[in-house]
């Protein structure tokens, strides 16, 4: 009985490793596709913003409420030190956010959330398919 349980445990570990690896690989592909869509739809005159769009591997992320959640996959980000703008009063703002949502004096140029929403369903479906296929092949 113990030998059968050990073999089952080893088989499950093998399937799990294959599924996690396939899921992460597909998540990286999908993240790059989404990032490319964002680059294509970002304002053309904001070259630094386009260059700042990137895909990063992640093991966790922090919610807007400050709670950290374990996570296996990638996160697409926009904006870095090169895209910070300063107003007349010396306040600093992230241009990536200003472009996405706009200001009182500047209309919004949505590129980030729109691109994510456009590809989200297909990305999730492709990742799920890759995980299921890897689990079966184990």
N, C-alpha and C positions, 0 to 999 in steps of 0.2 A: 504494500500500500504506500509506504513512504517513497519507494523508488518511482512509482507512477506520479506521485505529487511533485517530486523533484523534476521529472521530465516535463510535466505540464508547466511548471514554473519557468523552466528554461525556455520552453517553446513560447510562452507568453512574453518573456523578456526579449526574445529574438524578434517577434512580431512587433512589439512596442518600439524597439530601436528602429526597425525599418520604417514604421509608420511615422515616427517623429522626424526622422531624417528626410523622408519624402515630403512631409508637411512643411518643414522648414525650407527645403529647396523650392517648393512650389510657391511658398509665401514670398521668398526673395524674388522670384520671377514676376509674380503679380505686383509686388511693391515697385519693381522697376517699371512695369507697364503703367501703373498709376502715376509714378513720378514723371514719366515721359509725357503723359497726357497733361499733367500740371505744367510742365515746361512749355508745352505747345500752346496752352491757353493763358499763361501768365502774360502780363502786359509786355509788349516787345521793347518798349523804351526803358524797362527796368531790368537791364542785363545782369546786375548783381543779384537781384532776386531770383532770376532764372538759374543762375549758377549755384545759388544756395539750396536749391531743392535737392534733397538727398534721401537715401534709404539707409536706415541703421538697423542692425540686429538688436533684438531686445529680449531680455529675460524677465523684465517686469516693466510696468508703467504706473504713473501716478495719476489718479483721477483728479478732476477739478476740485473735489472735496478734500484732497490731500491723502487719500487712502492708496496704498501701494498694492498692486495686484500682480501676482505671478503670471507670466505670459511667455509663450514660445512663438516667436515669429519676428516680424520686422515692423518698424514704424517709419512712415514717410514724414519728413520734416521740411519746413521752409523757413528761411531766415537765419542769419548768424550775425556776427559782429560787423560784417561789411554792409549789412542792410539796415543798420540803425540810423535813424534820421533825428535831427534836433530841430525843434521849433524856435521861434524868435525869443521865447522866454527861457530857453536853455533846457527844456524838458526833452528827454530822449524817448523815442518810440520805435517799435519794430515795424519797418516798412511792409514786411510780409503781411502783417495783421491789418495795417492801414489799407493796403491794396484790396485785401479780401472783403473788408467790411465798409470801407470808405470813411469819410469824415463829413463835417458840415460843409466844408468847402471843396471836397473832392468826392466824386461819385465812386461807388464800389466797382472794383474789377474782379469779380469772383473767379478764382482759378483753382483754389485748393479744395474746398468742400464740394464744389460742383464736379470736379474731376473724380473725387473719391466716390461720390454718390453714383456717378455714371458707371463706374466699374465695379462697385462693391459686390453686387449680387453674383456677377460672373466670377470674380476673384474667389469669393467664399465657396462657390460651387466647384471651381477647379482645385482648390486646396482640399476640400472634402473628398473629391474623386481621387486625388493622388494618395491621400491617407488610406482610404479604403482599399485601393489597389495594392499598395505596399503591405497593408495588414494581411490581405489574402495571400500574397506571394511570400510574405514573411521571410 
